[in-house]
């Protein structure tokens, strides 16, 4: 069995594994996945690293300063929200 930390959202849903996602707001429009991972590095592990960071875009396709990150445990969610 593969390590569950490296499964995509689709694979996690297919296997009925818990999925924990939190929303980030107020990010710089130039922010990238690596910067989000680096910011949280000492706090929590984002599932799949940069692939676990999902930026939202405006209808014109530009970043809107928001993102969602995938976390492994409820405890990670609590730590990330502090």
N, C-alpha and C positions, 0 to 999 in steps of 0.2 A: 504494500500500500504506500502511495506517495505521501510526502509531507503535506498535510492539509493547509499549511500556511502559504503554499505556492499555487493554490487553485484559483481559477478565475471566478468572478461572480457567478457566471452561468454554471460552472461546475459545482460551486458550493450550493447553489439553489437546487440543481439536479440531485445532489446527494443529500439534500435536506439538512445541510449543516448551517449552524447559526451564522448570520451575517450582521456585523455591527458596522454602521457607517455614521460618521458625524459630518456636519456641514461647517465649513470655514467661510467666514465673510470678511470683507475689508482687506483682501489681498491686493498687493500691487498688480496692475494689469500685466506687468512684465514678469511676474512670478512664474517659475517653472517647477515641475515635479521634484527635481533634485533639491531645490531650496526648501520645499515643504518637508521632505524626508529629513533633510539636515536640521531643520528647526525642531522637529519632534524626536530626533535621534537619541537624546538623553532621557526622554520621557517614555515613549512607547515605540514599538515596531509596527510600521505600517505594512499591512499584508501585501506581499509582492513588491515592496519598495515603491519605486516611481510608478509602476503599473497600478498601484493601489490608490493613486491620487487621480481624481477625475475633475477636471475644470469645466465649469459651465461657460457658455458663450452667449453673446447677444444674437439676435436674429441675423445680424450682419456677419456673424462668425468671429467676432472679436471677444477676447476675455472680458468678463464682467466683474472680476474681483471675488468670485466665489469658487469654492471647490468642495468636493466630498472626499473623505479618506476612509479606507477600509481598515478596521481594527480587529484584532483576534479575540479579545475577551472583554467582558463587562468592566473588569478592573482597568483595562487600557482606556476604555471610554471615559471612566471617571478621572483617570490621571490626565488625559488629554484635555479635559474640560476645566482643569484647575488653572 
